[in-house]
Amino acid sequence: MSEPRIGVSVVTMGDRPEQVEALLASVAMQDVRPSRVVVVGNGSPLPDYGAFPGLTGLAGGVTLLELDENLGCPGGRNEALDALAGFGDVDVVIELDDDGLLVDKDVFRKVRDLYAADPGLGIVGFRIADERGETQRRHVPRLRAKDPMRGGPVTAFLGGGHALSMKMLAETGPWPAEFFFTHEETDLSWRALDAGWKILYEPGLLLQHPRTSPARHAVYYRMTARNRVWLARRNLPLLLVPAYLGTWVLLTVARTRSAAGLRAWAAGFAEGVRTECGVRRPMRWSTVWRMTRLGRPPVI
């Protein structure tokens, strides 16, 4: 791919206008200009970001999508992807959390060069660090990996900042909108790997993001459990489903200190078992082996 065209997607619920403005300012300062920027109001109205200083001269401009209801993070991102695919002038989309910030000016250039050098590259994960430059352990996409500066091929990526090949998405399909919140990145990662695409963690691509806990969301425990079950039912060979879910039951019981959280998690697990999970497309055993060689077999 020679100099792929970059698009940018930002999904917001309308409750972080100052952070979105700061993020768009960091997009505008990039030394490689994106072809298009799409901002999605997930069940909320949007300010006129189309007139944002520094973005008014983009070839494709800024597209604002105001959704009537909150479709969740994956659903909102799918709306942006549909818009970008319809324009037909974007090869790689960079998706950024609405409270993130691009500190460096060469992020888009690095992304462009990575995809230009490797046509098999499907997903590039950014390094997530807080205002002090520290990366939380859960933001390193490897098992037993303490060094956030060690990049390379991986089996997963962080949703806060990443790049996706539009060609890959045309093959794998979009985000699992029904997940609404949590584990949508894993679902897309597994489908990408099974289709033969590569996932790269590149710590030189930095997204500054406030230090947070996913448990701050009221639905965290229920949706984490429900989506974990859906993830296994959708993507794993039957022999691995009980191994994967059994591992996470043990880990959750050992790690969770909140009785209310455990009850919500158990209810979500039961919901994941009894409800529709979407289309089942179990990964090939060759993909299981590939993930094992990359350091994270799909049982944990």
C-alpha positions as CSV (number, residue, x, y, z in Angstrom):
1,M,0.0,0.0,0.0
2,S,1.7,3.2,-1.1
3,E,0.9,6.2,1.2
4,P,-2.5,5.1,2.5
5,R,-5.1,7.8,3.0
6,I,-5.9,8.4,6.7
7,G,-9.3,9.0,8.2
8,V,-10.1,9.8,11.8
9,S,-13.0,8.7,13.9
10,V,-14.1,10.1,17.3
11,V,-17.2,8.9,19.2
12,T,-18.5,11.1,22.0
13,M,-21.6,11.2,24.3
14,G,-21.5,14.9,24.3
15,D,-20.3,15.2,28.0
16,R,-16.6,16.0,27.2
17,P,-16.7,19.0,24.9
18,E,-13.5,20.5,26.2
19,Q,-11.6,17.2,25.8
20,V,-12.9,16.7,22.3
21,E,-11.7,20.1,21.3
22,A,-8.3,19.4,22.7
23,L,-8.2,16.1,20.9
24,L,-9.2,17.7,17.6
25,A,-6.5,20.3,18.1
26,S,-4.0,17.5,18.4
27,V,-5.3,16.0,15.2
28,A,-5.0,19.3,13.5
29,M,-1.3,19.6,14.4
30,Q,-0.3,16.3,12.8
31,D,2.3,16.7,10.1
32,V,0.4,14.3,7.9
33,R,-3.1,15.5,7.3
34,P,-6.0,13.1,7.4
35,S,-8.3,12.9,4.4
36,R,-11.4,13.1,6.6
37,V,-12.5,13.4,10.2
38,V,-15.8,11.9,11.4
39,V,-17.2,12.9,14.9
40,V,-20.1,10.9,16.1
41,G,-22.5,12.2,18.8
42,N,-23.6,8.9,20.4
43,G,-27.2,9.9,21.3
44,S,-26.2,13.5,21.8
45,P,-26.0,16.7,19.7
46,L,-22.6,18.1,18.7
47,P,-21.1,21.5,18.5
48,D,-20.0,22.7,15.1
49,Y,-16.7,20.8,15.0
50,G,-16.8,21.2,11.2
51,A,-15.5,24.8,11.7
52,F,-12.8,23.7,14.1
53,P,-9.6,25.7,13.5
54,G,-7.0,23.7,11.7
55,L,-9.5,21.2,10.2
56,T,-11.4,23.5,7.9
57,G,-8.9,22.9,5.1
58,L,-9.1,19.1,5.0
59,A,-9.8,17.7,1.5
60,G,-12.8,15.7,2.8
61,G,-13.7,18.0,5.7
62,V,-15.2,17.1,9.0
63,T,-18.4,15.0,9.1
64,L,-20.7,15.3,12.1
65,L,-23.1,12.4,12.8
66,E,-25.7,12.9,15.5
67,L,-27.3,9.6,16.5
68,D,-30.8,9.5,18.0
69,E,-29.7,7.0,20.7
70,N,-26.5,5.8,22.3
71,L,-25.4,2.7,20.4
72,G,-22.4,2.0,22.7
73,C,-18.8,2.5,21.7
74,P,-18.7,-0.3,19.0
75,G,-22.1,0.8,17.5
76,G,-21.0,4.4,17.4
77,R,-17.7,3.5,15.8
78,N,-19.5,1.4,13.2
79,E,-21.5,4.5,12.1
80,A,-18.3,6.4,11.5
81,L,-16.8,3.4,9.6
82,D,-19.9,3.2,7.4
83,A,-19.6,6.9,6.6
84,L,-15.8,6.6,5.8
85,A,-16.4,3.5,3.7
86,G,-19.1,5.4,1.8
87,F,-16.8,8.3,1.0
88,G,-14.3,5.8,-0.6
89,D,-11.2,7.9,0.0
90,V,-9.8,6.4,3.3
91,D,-7.6,3.3,3.5
92,V,-6.8,3.4,7.2
93,V,-9.0,4.8,10.0
94,I,-7.5,6.0,13.3
95,E,-10.0,5.7,16.1
96,L,-9.4,7.8,19.2
97,D,-11.2,8.0,22.6
98,D,-12.9,11.4,23.1
99,D,-10.8,12.1,26.2
100,G,-7.5,11.2,24.6
101,L,-4.8,13.5,23.3
102,L,-2.1,13.0,20.7
103,V,1.1,14.4,22.2
104,D,3.4,14.0,19.2
105,K,3.0,15.6,15.8
106,D,4.1,12.6,13.8
107,V,1.6,9.9,14.9
108,F,-0.3,9.9,11.6
109,R,3.0,9.8,9.6
110,K,4.2,6.8,11.6
111,V,0.8,5.0,11.0
112,R,0.9,5.8,7.3
113,D,4.5,4.4,7.0
114,L,3.7,1.2,8.9
115,Y,0.8,0.4,6.6
116,A,2.7,1.4,3.5
117,A,5.5,-1.0,4.5
118,D,3.2,-4.0,5.2
119,P,0.1,-4.8,3.2
120,G,-0.8,-7.6,5.6
121,L,-1.0,-5.2,8.6
122,G,-4.6,-5.1,9.9
123,I,-4.5,-3.4,13.2
124,V,-2.0,-1.1,15.0
125,G,-2.4,-0.5,18.7
126,F,-1.2,2.7,20.3
127,R,0.5,3.0,23.7
128,I,-1.8,4.5,26.3
129,A,-0.2,6.6,29.0
130,D,-1.6,9.0,31.6
131,E,-0.6,12.7,32.2
132,R,2.6,11.5,34.1
133,G,3.6,9.2,31.2
134,E,2.7,6.0,33.1
135,T,1.0,3.1,31.3
136,Q,-1.3,0.9,33.4
137,R,-0.5,-2.8,33.4
138,R,-3.9,-3.6,31.8
139,H,-3.0,-1.4,28.8
140,V,0.0,-3.6,27.8
141,P,-1.5,-6.1,25.3
142,R,0.6,-9.1,26.5
143,L,0.6,-11.6,29.3
144,R,3.3,-11.1,32.0
145,A,4.6,-8.0,30.1
146,K,5.7,-5.2,32.4
147,D,7.5,-3.1,29.8
148,P,5.0,-0.9,27.9
149,M,7.9,0.1,25.5
150,R,8.3,-3.3,24.0
151,G,6.4,-3.4,20.7
152,G,5.9,-6.1,18.2
153,P,3.2,-8.6,17.0
154,V,0.4,-9.2,19.5
155,T,-3.0,-10.8,19.7
156,A,-4.9,-7.8,21.0
157,F,-5.0,-4.0,21.0
158,L,-6.4,-1.1,23.1
159,G,-9.6,0.6,22.1
160,G,-8.5,4.0,23.3
161,G,-6.2,4.6,20.3
162,H,-5.6,2.4,17.3
163,A,-5.6,2.2,13.5
164,L,-7.6,-0.2,11.4
165,S,-7.2,-1.2,7.8
166,M,-10.4,-0.6,5.8
167,K,-9.5,-3.5,3.6
168,M,-9.3,-5.7,6.6
169,L,-12.7,-4.5,7.9
170,A,-14.2,-5.3,4.5
171,E,-13.1,-8.9,5.1
172,T,-13.7,-9.4,8.8
173,G,-16.8,-7.2,9.3
174,P,-17.1,-4.2,11.6
175,W,-17.2,-3.9,15.4
176,P,-19.7,-6.2,17.3
177,A,-22.3,-3.5,18.0
178,E,-24.3,-5.8,20.2
179,F,-21.5,-5.9,22.8
180,F,-22.2,-2.2,23.5
181,F,-19.3,-1.9,26.0
182,T,-16.2,-4.1,26.8
183,H,-14.5,-6.9,24.9
184,E,-15.4,-5.6,21.4
185,E,-11.6,-5.2,20.8
186,T,-11.0,-8.9,21.5
187,D,-13.8,-10.0,19.2
188,L,-12.4,-7.9,16.3
189,S,-8.8,-9.0,17.1
190,W,-9.7,-12.7,17.0
191,R,-11.6,-12.3,13.7
192,A,-8.7,-10.3,12.2
193,L,-6.1,-13.0,13.2
194,D,-8.3,-15.8,11.9
195,A,-8.5,-14.0,8.5
196,G,-4.7,-13.9,8.4
197,W,-4.2,-10.2,9.3
198,K,-1.4,-9.0,11.6
199,I,-1.8,-7.0,14.8
200,L,1.0,-4.7,15.9
201,Y,1.6,-3.0,19.2
202,E,3.6,0.2,18.5
203,P,4.6,2.0,21.7
204,G,6.0,4.9,19.6
205,L,2.4,5.9,18.9
206,L,1.3,7.6,22.1
207,L,-2.2,8.5,23.2
208,Q,-2.3,10.4,26.4
209,H,-5.4,9.4,28.4
210,P,-6.6,10.0,32.0
211,R,-5.9,7.2,34.4
212,T,-9.2,5.4,34.9
213,S,-10.7,2.1,36.0
214,P,-13.2,0.3,33.7
215,A,-15.3,-0.4,36.9
216,R,-16.3,3.3,37.0
217,H,-19.1,2.3,34.6
218,A,-22.2,1.1,36.3
219,V,-22.7,-1.7,33.8
220,Y,-19.1,-2.9,33.9
221,Y,-19.5,-6.2,35.8
222,R,-22.6,-7.3,34.0
223,M,-21.4,-6.5,30.5
224,T,-17.9,-7.8,31.1
225,A,-19.3,-11.2,32.0
226,R,-22.0,-11.3,29.3
227,N,-19.7,-10.3,26.6
228,R,-17.0,-12.7,27.7
229,V,-19.5,-15.5,27.2
230,W,-20.6,-14.2,23.9
231,L,-17.0,-13.8,22.8
232,A,-16.3,-17.5,23.5
233,R,-19.5,-18.7,21.9
234,R,-19.0,-16.6,18.8
235,N,-15.3,-17.3,18.1
236,L,-13.8,-20.3,19.9
237,P,-13.7,-24.0,18.9
238,L,-16.1,-25.9,21.1
239,L,-13.3,-27.6,23.0
240,L,-11.9,-24.3,24.1
241,V,-15.2,-22.6,25.3
242,P,-15.3,-24.3,28.7
243,A,-11.5,-23.8,29.2
244,Y,-11.7,-20.1,28.4
245,L,-14.8,-19.4,30.5
246,G,-13.6,-21.6,33.4
247,T,-10.3,-19.6,33.5
248,W,-12.1,-16.3,33.7
249,V,-14.6,-17.5,36.3
250,L,-11.6,-18.4,38.6
251,L,-9.8,-15.2,37.8
252,T,-12.9,-13.1,38.5
253,V,-13.7,-14.8,41.8
254,A,-10.0,-14.3,42.9
255,R,-9.8,-10.7,41.8
256,T,-13.2,-9.2,42.7
257,R,-13.5,-7.7,46.2
258,S,-17.1,-6.4,45.8
259,A,-19.9,-8.8,46.6
260,A,-22.3,-6.6,44.6
261,G,-19.8,-6.7,41.7
262,L,-19.7,-10.5,41.8
263,R,-23.5,-10.7,41.8
264,A,-23.7,-8.5,38.8
265,W,-21.0,-10.5,37.1
266,A,-22.8,-13.8,37.7
267,A,-26.0,-12.3,36.3
268,G,-24.2,-11.1,33.3
269,F,-22.6,-14.5,32.8
270,A,-26.0,-16.2,32.9
271,E,-27.3,-13.6,30.4
272,G,-24.5,-14.4,28.1
273,V,-25.4,-18.1,28.2
274,R,-29.1,-17.7,27.6
275,T,-29.2,-14.9,25.0
276,E,-28.2,-14.7,21.3
277,C,-24.6,-14.0,20.8
278,G,-24.6,-13.3,17.1
279,V,-23.2,-15.4,14.3
280,R,-20.9,-18.2,15.4
281,R,-17.7,-18.4,13.3
282,P,-15.2,-20.5,15.3
283,M,-11.5,-19.7,14.6
284,R,-9.3,-22.3,13.0
285,W,-7.0,-24.4,15.1
286,S,-4.1,-22.9,13.1
287,T,-5.2,-19.5,14.5
288,V,-5.2,-21.0,18.0
289,W,-1.6,-22.1,17.4
290,R,-0.6,-18.8,16.0
291,M,-2.0,-17.0,19.0
292,T,-0.2,-19.4,21.3
293,R,3.1,-18.7,19.5
294,L,2.4,-15.0,20.0
295,G,2.2,-15.5,23.7
296,R,-1.5,-15.5,24.4
297,P,-3.5,-18.7,23.6
298,P,-7.3,-18.0,23.5
299,V,-7.9,-19.6,26.9
300,I,-7.0,-16.5,29.0
